[in-house]
């Protein structure tokens, strides 16, 4: 149960970071002579969502292996 609470907290932090925190800081990425400015809150959002998904997959896998 504590893992699901932790995953929920990560998702809540990601949504809070994405929609509530308005920042103008961005990461400039150059791809084939084209510059892309990616806001840091978007990068943080996807990192936290990815971490939550990875954590969920590990918990689900260990739970399945424990029961079989």
N, C-alpha and C positions, 0 to 999 in steps of 0.2 A: 504494500500500500504506500509506503514511503517513497518508492520509486515513482509511482504515478503522481504523487504530490510534487515531487521534484521536477518531473517532466512538465506538469501543469504550470509550475512557477517559471520555468524556462520559456514556455510559450507565452505566458502573460508578460514577462519581461520583454520578449521580442515584439509583441504587439504594442506595448507601451513605448518602446523605443521607436517603432516604425511610425505610429500615428500621433503620438503626443509630443515627442521631442523633435522640435523643428530646428535643424542645424543647417548651416550653409557650408559646412566643411565637406569637401569632396576629394576623391582620389582621381587623379587624371591618369587615364590609360591611353596609350597610343597603339593603334592597330592599323597597319598599312596607311600611314600618313593621315589618319583620322583620330582626333582626340575625343575621348569619351570622358565625361565627368560623372562619376558615380558617387552619390552622397554616402557619407560614412554611416548614416543611420540605416540605409538599405543593406550595406555590407554587414553591419551588426545584426540586423534582423535575420538575414539568411544564415548567418553563422549560428545564432541561437536556435533557429528552427532546425537546422541541420544537426546540431548537438542534441536537441530533444529527440529527433527521429532516430539518431544513432543509439542513444540511451535506451529508447523504447525497444529497438531491435535486439539489443543485448539482453534486456530484461525478459522479453518475450522468448528469446532463444533459450536462455537458462531455465525459464519456467517450463518450457516444452521438454527440454532434456531431463529435468528433474522428475517429471511425471512419467517418463517412458523409460 
